Amino acid sequence: MGQKTSPIGFRTGVTLGWQSTWFAPKASYGDCLVEDQRIRTYVDKRFNQRMPKGAVAKVEIIRTRNEVNVTLHSGRPGVVIGPRGGEVDRVREELEGLVRRKVTVNVVEIKDPELNATLVAQGIAEQLGKRASFRRTMKQQCEGAMNAGAKGVKIMCSGRLAGSEMARRETQKMGSIPLHTLDANVDYAIATARTTYGAIGVKVWIYKGKFGEEVQPVRRPARRRPPRRTGGPRPEGPGGEAPRSAAPAQAPAAAPPTPPAPRAGEQTPSGKAGTSTEG
């Protein structure tokens, strides 16, 4: 059997940094760990489960001796910051009440939400909760990530898909996902869609390339259909002239050559004698 592990935990400490950075003695280690979990749970309920959603994908916690620095990576920083920074101040006050220490909150914008596995998984779960077609939703998210510059995408949904009696698993994959390569930057996330007929699990893998290589977004131009021609008159431009985009008008047919004038005394094809104008 294949031994499966989380791509994030597999690379943490090797090519990825820790999401919580602090040191504590053995007596207070458990208390700090519980505080970190409370902070992450509060942020998730505040910005990812309430409207308007702030799309917070990652929470980084750095502890000093008397202060806790919390960095929120969000796809909608305007919602997290709020008008004139009022939302951030309320969040900071509530976090200080949870941990009973001085808290500093920073907000970092996620420039490419299509390349973030957490935001993609949350978007799919939200669509499935609205009874959207799971196949179409998965395909749209895969194409969006590939158009944004990803080298590989894999999405897996499992549960009572489309309300079926028997639970099953569906997978959509584009590109390559090198899970066993530690040098590969693979983002991974899970989400849960709560529906009326049960819970549907969503897993997302996004391969962005090797570490240190910047992802270059590839924007494919949208196709434009040519205008349909109708049997009506051709539209005219200003001044009664045809538009420049119209086909050029054909040149008029050449006039037939004029026969030479008959000489005096000769008969014309009509049978009448020609007259001379000379002298």
Number of C-alpha atoms within 10 A of each C-alpha: 3 4 4 7 10 11 19 17 12 14 19 13 10 11 14 15 11 16 13 14 12 14 13 14 7 8 7 10 12 12 12 15 12 11 15 20 11 15 18 17 11 16 19 19 11 17 19 17 12 10 9 12 16 23 24 24 21 19 18 16 20 17 16 11 9 8 15 20 16 22 17 23 20 23 22 20 17 15 18 25 19 14 10 9 12 11 14 19 15 13 19 17 15 15 23 17 12 13 18 12 13 14 20 19 17 14 18 15 14 20 11 14 19 22 26 22 26 22 25 28 27 22 17 25 26 17 16 22 16 12 13 14 12 17 14 10 15 26 15 13 21 25 15 18 26 23 16 20 20 24 18 20 26 21 25 17 26 16 20 18 24 14 13 10 10 8 13 12 13 14 15 15 18 17 13 14 20 13 17 11 12 17 16 19 23 24 18 20 21 19 21 19 22 15 17 9 13 13 16 21 19 25 22 27 25 29 25 25 20 14 14 9 9 10 16 10 14 12 11 8 6 6 6 6 6 6 6 5 7 7 5 6 6 11 11 12 10 8 6 8 9 15 13 9 6 10 8 9 7 6 6 6 6 6 6 6 6 6 6 6 10 14 13 12 11 13 13 12 8 6 8 10 14 14 13 12 7 5 3
